[in-house]
Structures are given as structure tokens and as C-alpha cells.
Amino acid sequence: MQNFIVRIQKAELNNFRNVEHGKFNFPCNLKKDIFEDGSDILGLYGQNGSGKTSFIYALALLEALLSGKRLPRDIVNYITVGKDSAQLIFEFSLKDDVSFYRVIYEFWLQKREPSTTDEEDQDQIPVIVSREKLSYSALVEGKWTKMQPIINYDYSSKEVFVPKVKFAELTNQDQNAIDELRVAKKYAIKQSTSFIFSRDTQKQISKSCSNKVYKDIFSSYIFLDDTTCVL
């Protein structure tokens, strides 16, 4: 398996804890070569209430979703008071010896509608990952390709995910893979996990997809033990 170096370049928080809208551009993103080796974050500083702790919580949440874990049980407190949802956006650079990518992962947290039984309420997390979008751009002959979505997931849509062209590529139009992804979607909603980075979704994409770019991007995230992440 290829060993990708993954670096966070940018982050954006919307209606997350005390941050109505906030953006972080890391020093590595300001350099001409965003793939330059070496970490460049020593710490975070700012006034009280400026969002430092919220950003740390956002990183912990990101790690949980990329690892296929459930949202923390107190996640409802992460959504700004008076709001029903929060949006977080992370931009990454990925590289190995031959491939260079920019990847944007967006996700929305939404308060879950109350379930019909007390028994369900006790087990369910009160927030779901209602939408996810994974997009990428590749460095080809010194120029970046147009940023394009790989998966655009909406829990309320009848489609497993769109765009349809990417869905066909990722599943190879294998009916068994499609059926398994439909089950994975229902499970992600019930368990309050990421759909994109759930083990079941990753398994089906790994089995069915032959597109090297997509496999590179997915493997660099889900197999965290084999990935070096630099801040």
C-alpha cells in the first residue's frame, strides 16, 4: 500500500460551538509549494472565545469520522445554540512519490428528529452526519485540474450518492456493491457515522473501483495506520 503524506491546508467552521463562521489558513498553504516537507504548526494562540478550543474539537471530530467511528454522544452541544446544523470544511494536500492531490472534505452535522421509542432514544446519537462531499484536484504536468466531486452524499436523497457518473465508476455498476452501499447508508444514519469513510463503504469501493486516483484518495484517509498526517 502506498504511503501518502496528508497535510491539512485549510479549515472552515460554520455554526460549530461558539464559532458562527471561521476560517483557518495554515502557513503551508501560503507557500508556493504546498507539498514542502516539514510541519509548520507549533501552537494556536488568540483571545479567549476566539475559537481555539472549537478548532481542537473540530480536529477530534474529523479524526473520528475519517476512522469510521460514531459521533461523540455529546455532539449536540457542538452545534451553535439556536442552530439546527453545523458545517465543517477541510482541505488537504496528499502526496506520495508520484501523485499530488488537493482534496476537500465537507460535512454537515444535523440534529436528529426524535425517534418513536424510548429504547431507540437511549442508543441513538442525537445528531447525524446529514451530508458529505468529497472533491479533488490533481497536479498534472505542473497544473491543477479542475476541482470535481467524487462523492456528494445526502442522507435524505433516494440516491445512494451523486454524481451518477462517479457512482457508476466507484461501483463498477455491480449490483451487489450497490445493494451493500444502500445498506451502508442506512447504517451510517442509524449509527451517526460518516457514510463515505465507513468500513462498509470503503470495502465496496476497494473491491469494485478500478480508478487509481479514487483508490489513492480513499486509501490515504481510511487506513490511518499507514498514513503520515502532518499539521
Secondary structure in CASP SS format (residue, H / E / C, confidence):
PFRMAT SS
TARGET T0000
AUTHOR 0000-0000-0000
METHOD secondary structure of the structure
MODEL  1
M C 1.00
Q C 1.00
N C 1.00
F C 1.00
I E 1.00
V E 1.00
R E 1.00
I E 1.00
Q E 1.00
K E 1.00
A E 1.00
E E 1.00
L E 1.00
N E 1.00
N E 1.00
F E 1.00
R C 1.00
N C 1.00
V E 1.00
E E 1.00
H E 1.00
G E 1.00
K E 1.00
F E 1.00
N E 1.00
F C 1.00
P H 1.00
C H 1.00
N H 1.00
L H 1.00
K C 1.00
K C 1.00
D C 1.00
I C 1.00
F C 1.00
E C 1.00
D C 1.00
G C 1.00
S C 1.00
D C 1.00
I C 1.00
L C 1.00
G C 1.00
L C 1.00
Y C 1.00
G C 1.00
Q C 1.00
N C 1.00
G C 1.00
S C 1.00
G C 1.00
K H 1.00
T H 1.00
S H 1.00
F H 1.00
I H 1.00
Y H 1.00
A H 1.00
L H 1.00
A H 1.00
L H 1.00
L H 1.00
E H 1.00
A H 1.00
L H 1.00
L H 1.00
S C 1.00
G C 1.00
K C 1.00
R C 1.00
L C 1.00
P C 1.00
R C 1.00
D C 1.00
I H 1.00
V H 1.00
N H 1.00
Y H 1.00
I E 1.00
T C 1.00
V C 1.00
G C 1.00
K C 1.00
D C 1.00
S E 1.00
A E 1.00
Q E 1.00
L E 1.00
I E 1.00
F E 1.00
E E 1.00
F E 1.00
S E 1.00
L E 1.00
K E 1.00
D C 1.00
D C 1.00
V C 1.00
S C 1.00
F E 1.00
Y E 1.00
R E 1.00
V E 1.00
I E 1.00
Y E 1.00
E E 1.00
F E 1.00
W E 1.00
L E 1.00
Q E 1.00
K E 1.00
R C 1.00
E C 1.00
P C 1.00
S C 1.00
T C 1.00
T C 1.00
D H 1.00
E H 1.00
E H 1.00
D H 1.00
Q H 1.00
D H 1.00
Q C 1.00
I C 1.00
P C 1.00
V E 1.00
I E 1.00
V E 1.00
S E 1.00
R E 1.00
E E 1.00
K E 1.00
L E 1.00
S E 1.00
Y E 1.00
S E 1.00
A E 1.00
L E 1.00
V E 1.00
E C 1.00
G C 1.00
K E 1.00
W E 1.00
T C 1.00
K C 1.00
M C 1.00
Q E 1.00
P E 1.00
I E 1.00
I E 1.00
N E 1.00
Y E 1.00
D E 1.00
Y C 1.00
S C 1.00
S C 1.00
K C 1.00
E C 1.00
V C 1.00
F C 1.00
V E 1.00
P C 1.00
K H 1.00
V H 1.00
K H 1.00
F H 1.00
A H 1.00
E H 1.00
L H 1.00
T H 1.00
N C 1.00
Q C 1.00
D C 1.00
Q H 1.00
N H 1.00
A H 1.00
I H 1.00
D H 1.00
E H 1.00
L H 1.00
R H 1.00
V H 1.00
A H 1.00
K H 1.00
K H 1.00
Y H 1.00
A H 1.00
I H 1.00
K H 1.00
Q H 1.00
S C 1.00
T C 1.00
S C 1.00
F C 1.00
I C 1.00
F C 1.00
S C 1.00
R H 1.00
D H 1.00
T H 1.00
Q H 1.00
K H 1.00
Q H 1.00
I H 1.00
S H 1.00
K H 1.00
S H 1.00
C C 1.00
S C 1.00
N C 1.00
K H 1.00
V H 1.00
Y H 1.00
K H 1.00
D H 1.00
I H 1.00
F H 1.00
S H 1.00
S H 1.00
Y H 1.00
I H 1.00
F C 1.00
L H 1.00
D H 1.00
D H 1.00
T C 1.00
T E 1.00
C E 1.00
V E 1.00
L C 1.00
END
